[in-house]
Amino acid sequence: MVKLELARELSADGVVHLLVRLCADRQAPVERRPVNLALVIDRSSSMRGPRIAQAARAALQLLDQLGPRDRLSLVVFDSSARLLWGPAPVGDRERAQLRDTLATLDTGVGTNLAAGIKKGAEAIRSGFVRDAVARLILLTDGLPSVGLTDPVRLGELVDKENQVGVTTTTMGLGDGFDDELLAELARRGRGGFHYLAEAGDIPAAFGRELNGVFAIAAARVELKLIPSTDVASVDVVHRLPSRPLDDGLLVEVGELAAGAPRQVLFRIMRNAEVTGTRLGTLAVGYKLPDGSAGDGHVVGIEVPAEPDPAEIRQVALERLRLAATVAVDAVWARRASSDIAQALAHMGEIRRQVADVRDRGLVDRREMDQLMADMAAAEEAVAKGPAERERARKSLRERSHITMLGQSQVGRLPTDDD
């Protein structure tokens, strides 16, 4: 069951920040769902040598974690895409066949990202696996140079595949890929984004991603906020897909793994003449591992009669996380324009806010130190050479993606039972 935990902060201007934490109930053991997995691996010339060798090694290691209920496809792409193996279940005979196939993996010319995504999604959709989690893992070290290269249309492509159940995770290797593009594809594909500095990082990244897939306890998680008549507007601060409905706002949270809560921060503006303390109702809907609808959790939202310090700390922490992430992203976006001074000045103001909260001991000092370090790294990297700057940017982009999707790990939020 997916449960909701709430924390609220009422600002001096009457704005309410509502932090919602979604947790998968771990009381009842759940058999892991089978996986319908497509590995989509760049085989352009820049992958020659250790990179393609480590990608093959990573694929082999995944075989040891998959079973006969799972289904695997291997797609490689350069100027075009080719289904190299599968889709097939993973048994002893199939393991031997795939090992032979991976031993001959070589490189070509060009990077047709769209062709690889399409071919991988086609392999996933070509067969039926009951109750399976469909996941496409895209690994590349370069920029799209052949076929569809427009970032907007590439985003539309992965979004379309997600609408029919395929989640896309992206992995960028080295210094030559576009981290903004891969992070956006991961966001539109409702998957993860990983920055891999070295070829040796590939096997561990594949393993972490598959372990996350195995832990999924709920899919198609949606959070609906139905505001009371005293509410004038509602905004989602996290970078999550959302859409207005006749009676409220629907947020598409995506997948929820056991032991890895997701968070959604709402900014609620009340009417000037407020007559009550009720803000509205929250409801969560989701699919269970067997594909059936889960039991919804519905809670009412009230403005607290007395400010709760524990709730305020949790909201303040997430607001600062998001503000720091947006400030760092703005510095990167404006690094080559005349607006860089303004972006750096804004980040400096956020740093002062973080330092003030840290020094007053209002939230966990380690969290604040990490935010300060991220902003300092961004500020220092802007003045460095292109290679160092890009490495710093890609490393911070991975954390930015995690934060903006509400996947930061925090302590348990207060509940009405406390």
C-alpha positions in Angstrom: 0.0 0.0 0.0 1.2 3.5 -0.8 0.8 5.9 2.2 1.1 9.6 2.4 3.0 11.6 5.0 2.5 15.4 5.2 4.5 18.4 6.4 3.2 22.0 6.2 4.8 25.4 6.4 2.7 28.6 6.5 4.6 31.7 5.2 4.1 35.2 6.5 2.4 36.1 3.2 -0.2 33.4 3.7 1.3 30.9 1.2 1.2 27.3 2.4 4.0 24.9 1.3 2.8 21.4 1.6 5.4 18.6 1.4 3.9 15.2 0.6 6.0 12.0 1.0 4.8 8.8 -0.7 6.0 5.6 0.9 5.4 2.0 -0.2 4.2 -0.2 2.7 6.8 -2.9 3.4 4.9 -4.9 5.9 3.6 -7.5 3.5 6.4 -9.3 1.5 5.9 -8.9 -2.3 7.4 -11.2 -4.8 9.5 -9.2 -7.3 7.9 -8.6 -10.6 9.5 -10.0 -13.7 11.5 -7.5 -15.8 11.1 -6.8 -19.6 14.4 -5.1 -20.1 16.1 -3.6 -23.2 19.7 -2.6 -23.1 20.4 0.0 -25.7 24.1 0.5 -26.1 26.0 3.1 -28.2 28.5 1.5 -30.5 29.8 4.6 -32.2 33.6 5.0 -32.8 34.1 6.9 -29.5 33.0 3.7 -27.6 35.9 1.7 -29.0 38.2 0.0 -26.5 37.5 -0.1 -22.8 34.0 1.6 -23.1 32.5 -1.1 -25.3 34.3 -3.8 -23.3 32.9 -2.5 -20.0 29.4 -2.2 -21.6 29.6 -5.9 -22.6 30.8 -6.8 -19.1 27.9 -4.9 -17.5 25.4 -6.8 -19.7 27.0 -10.1 -18.7 26.7 -9.2 -15.0 23.0 -8.5 -15.4 22.5 -12.0 -16.7 23.4 -13.4 -13.2 20.5 -11.3 -11.7 17.8 -12.2 -14.2 15.7 -15.4 -14.1 13.5 -17.4 -16.4 10.5 -15.1 -15.8 12.5 -12.1 -17.1 12.9 -11.0 -20.7 16.0 -9.3 -22.1 16.8 -7.6 -25.4 20.1 -6.2 -26.5 20.1 -3.3 -29.0 23.2 -1.6 -30.4 23.3 1.6 -32.4 25.7 3.7 -34.4 24.3 5.4 -37.6 21.4 2.9 -37.4 20.1 0.5 -34.8 20.2 -3.3 -34.7 18.6 -5.8 -32.4 21.6 -7.9 -31.5 20.0 -10.4 -29.2 16.5 -11.3 -28.0 13.9 -10.5 -26.9 14.1 -13.8 -25.0 13.8 -15.2 -21.5 17.0 -15.7 -19.6 17.9 -19.4 -19.1 21.2 -21.3 -19.1 21.1 -21.7 -22.9 20.3 -18.1 -23.5 23.1 -17.0 -21.2 25.6 -18.9 -23.3 24.3 -17.5 -26.5 24.4 -13.9 -25.2 28.0 -14.4 -23.9 29.0 -15.4 -27.4 27.2 -12.5 -28.9 28.8 -10.0 -26.6 32.2 -11.4 -27.3 31.9 -10.1 -30.9 30.6 -6.6 -30.0 32.4 -4.0 -32.0 32.0 -0.3 -32.9 30.8 1.6 -36.0 30.3 5.2 -37.0 27.6 7.8 -36.0 25.2 8.2 -33.2 21.5 7.6 -34.0 20.0 8.0 -30.6 16.4 7.9 -31.8 16.9 4.7 -33.7 18.3 3.0 -30.7 15.4 4.1 -28.5 12.8 3.1 -31.1 14.4 -0.4 -31.6 14.7 -1.0 -27.9 11.0 0.0 -27.2 9.9 -2.2 -30.1 11.7 -5.1 -28.6 10.0 -4.5 -25.2 6.6 -4.2 -26.9 7.0 -7.2 -29.2 5.9 -9.7 -26.6 3.8 -10.1 -23.5 5.2 -10.7 -20.0 2.6 -10.9 -17.3 3.0 -8.3 -14.6 6.4 -7.2 -15.9 8.2 -3.9 -15.3 9.2 -2.6 -18.8 12.6 -0.7 -18.6 14.8 0.7 -21.4 18.4 1.5 -20.4 20.1 3.8 -22.8 24.0 4.1 -22.6 25.8 6.7 -24.8 29.0 8.7 -24.7 28.2 11.2 -27.5 25.8 13.6 -29.1 23.0 12.5 -31.5 24.5 13.0 -35.0 22.3 10.9 -37.3 18.6 10.7 -37.7 16.4 12.6 -35.2 18.6 15.0 -33.4 16.1 17.7 -32.2 15.9 17.6 -28.3 12.2 18.4 -28.3 11.3 15.6 -30.7 13.5 13.2 -28.8 11.7 14.1 -25.6 8.4 13.5 -27.3 9.6 10.1 -28.5 10.4 8.8 -25.0 7.3 10.4 -23.6 5.2 8.5 -26.2 6.8 5.3 -25.3 6.2 6.0 -21.6 2.5 6.4 -22.3 2.4 2.7 -23.4 4.3 1.5 -20.3 8.1 1.8 -21.3 10.2 3.6 -18.7 13.5 5.1 -20.1 16.6 5.4 -18.0 19.6 7.3 -19.6 23.3 6.9 -18.8 25.9 9.3 -20.1 29.6 8.2 -20.2 32.6 10.5 -20.2 32.7 14.2 -21.3 31.2 14.1 -24.8 27.5 13.6 -24.2 24.8 16.3 -23.7 23.8 16.0 -20.0 20.9 18.4 -20.4 19.4 16.2 -23.2 19.9 12.9 -21.4 18.5 14.3 -18.1 15.4 15.6 -20.0 14.9 12.3 -21.8 15.1 10.5 -18.4 12.5 13.0 -17.0 10.2 12.5 -20.0 10.7 8.8 -19.8 10.1 8.7 -16.0 13.4 7.0 -15.4 16.7 7.7 -13.9 19.7 9.7 -15.2 23.3 8.5 -14.4 26.6 10.3 -15.1 29.5 7.8 -15.5 32.9 9.5 -15.5 34.8 6.3 -16.5 34.1 3.2 -18.4 34.7 1.2 -15.2 31.5 2.8 -13.8 29.2 1.1 -16.3 28.7 -2.3 -14.5 27.9 -0.8 -11.1 25.4 1.7 -12.7 23.6 -1.2 -14.6 23.5 -3.1 -11.3 22.1 -0.2 -9.3 19.4 0.4 -11.9 18.3 -3.2 -12.0 18.2 -3.4 -8.2 15.9 -0.3 -8.3 13.7 -2.0 -10.8 13.5 -5.2 -8.6 12.4 -3.0 -5.6 9.4 -1.4 -7.4 6.3 -1.8 -5.3 3.9 0.4 -7.1 3.7 1.8 -10.7 1.7 4.6 -12.4 1.6 6.4 -9.1 -0.6 9.5 -9.3 -1.2 12.1 -6.6 -4.3 14.3 -6.9 -4.8 17.4 -4.8 -8.5 18.6 -4.7 -8.3 22.2 -3.2 -11.0 23.7 -1.0 -12.9 26.8 -2.0 -10.5 29.0 0.0 -7.6 28.0 -2.3 -6.9 30.3 -5.3 -4.1 28.4 -6.9 -1.8 25.3 -6.6 1.6 24.8 -8.1 4.0 21.9 -8.1 7.6 23.0 -7.2 9.2 19.7 -8.1 9.8 19.1 -11.8 7.1 16.4 -12.1 4.6 16.0 -14.9 1.2 17.5 -13.8 -2.0 18.6 -15.4 -5.1 20.5 -14.1 -8.4 18.7 -13.8 -11.9 20.1 -13.3 -11.6 19.7 -9.6 -7.9 19.9 -8.9 -4.4 19.1 -9.9 -3.0 15.7 -10.9 0.7 14.9 -10.5 2.3 11.9 -12.2 4.8 10.5 -9.7 5.7 7.4 -11.7 7.3 4.3 -10.0 7.7 3.9 -6.3 10.2 1.5 -4.9 10.1 -0.1 -1.4 12.5 1.8 0.9 12.8 4.7 -1.5 10.1 7.3 -0.8 9.2 10.0 -3.3 8.4 13.6 -2.5 6.1 16.3 -4.0 6.2 19.9 -2.8 3.1 22.0 -3.5 2.8 25.8 -3.2 -0.7 26.7 -2.2 -2.0 30.2 -2.5 -5.2 31.0 -0.5 -7.8 33.6 -1.3 -7.4 37.0 0.5 -10.5 36.5 2.6 -9.9 33.1 4.2 -12.8 31.7 6.2 -11.4 28.3 7.3 -8.4 26.2 7.9 -9.1 23.5 5.4 -6.9 23.4 2.3 -8.4 20.4 0.5 -8.0 16.7 0.0 -5.1 14.5 -1.2 -5.7 11.1 -2.9 -3.1 8.7 -4.3 -3.8 6.1 -7.0 -1.4 3.4 -8.3 -1.0 -0.1 -9.8 0.2 -3.1 -7.8 2.9 -5.5 -9.0 0.2 -7.8 -10.4 -1.2 -4.9 -12.5 -4.4 -4.4 -10.4 -5.3 -1.1 -8.8 -4.0 -0.5 -5.3 -6.0 0.7 -2.3 -6.1 4.5 -2.5 -5.0 6.6 0.5 -7.0 9.7 1.0 -6.2 12.4 3.6 -7.6 15.8 4.4 -5.3 18.9 4.4 -5.6 21.5 7.2 -3.6 24.5 8.1 -2.1 23.5 11.5 -3.4 25.4 14.5 0.1 25.7 15.9 3.3 25.6 13.8 5.0 22.2 14.1 8.8 22.7 14.2 9.5 19.2 12.8 7.2 19.8 9.8 8.8 23.3 9.2 12.3 21.8 9.2 11.4 19.2 6.6 9.7 21.7 4.3 12.6 24.2 4.7 15.1 21.5 3.8 13.3 20.6 0.6 12.7 24.2 -0.4 16.4 24.9 0.0 17.3 21.8 -1.9 15.1 22.9 -4.8 16.3 26.5 -4.6 19.9 25.5 -4.7 19.4 23.1 -7.6 17.5 25.7 -9.6 20.3 28.3 -8.9 23.0 25.8 -10.0 21.1 25.0 -13.2 20.7 28.7 -13.9 24.5 29.2 -13.7 25.1 26.5 -16.2 22.4 27.7 -18.5 23.7 31.2 -18.5 27.4 30.4 -18.4 28.0 31.6 -22.0 25.8 34.7 -21.8 25.9 38.2 -20.3 23.4 37.0 -17.6 26.0 34.9 -15.8 26.7 37.6 -13.3 23.1 37.8 -12.4 22.9 34.0 -12.1 25.9 33.9 -9.8 24.5 36.7 -7.7 21.3 34.8 -7.2 23.2 31.7 -6.3 25.1 33.7 -3.8 21.9 34.8 -2.1 20.7 31.2 -1.9 24.1 30.2 -0.4 23.6 32.9 2.3 20.1 31.5 3.1 21.5 27.9 3.3 24.4 29.1 5.6 21.9 30.9 7.8 19.7 27.9 8.2 22.7 25.7 8.8 24.3 27.9 11.4 21.1 28.2 13.3 20.8 24.5 13.5 17.3 24.4 11.9 18.0 21.4 9.7 20.6 18.6 9.4 24.0 20.3 9.0 25.3 17.6 6.7 22.5 18.3 4.2 23.3 22.0 4.2 27.0 21.4 3.8 26.2 19.3 0.7 24.2 22.1 -0.8 26.9 24.6 0.0 29.5 22.3 -1.6 27.4 21.9 -4.8 27.0 25.6 -5.2 30.6 26.3 -4.5 31.6 23.7 -7.1 29.4 25.3 -9.7 30.8 28.7 -9.0 34.4 27.5 -9.2 33.8 25.4 -12.3 32.4 28.3 -14.3 35.9 30.0 -14.2 37.8 26.8 -15.1 38.7 25.3 -18.4 36.1 23.6 -20.6 37.0 20.0 -19.7 36.9 20.6 -15.9 33.8 22.7 -16.2 31.9 20.0 -18.1 32.9 17.2 -15.7 31.6 19.3 -12.8 28.4 20.1 -14.6 27.6 16.5 -15.5 28.3 15.3 -12.0 26.0 18.0 -10.5 23.3 17.3 -13.2 22.8 13.8 -11.9 22.0 15.2 -8.4 19.8 17.9 -9.9 17.7 15.2 -11.7 17.3 13.3 -8.4 16.3 16.4 -6.5 13.9 17.8 -9.0 12.0 14.5 -9.3 11.5 14.3 -5.5 13.9 11.4 -5.0 16.1 12.9 -2.3 16.4 10.7 0.8 15.1 12.4 3.9 14.0 11.4 7.4 10.5 10.3 8.1 7.9 13.1 8.0 5.6 13.7 10.9 2.2 12.0 10.9 -1.1 12.6 12.8 -0.2 9.6 15.0 3.0 11.4 16.4 
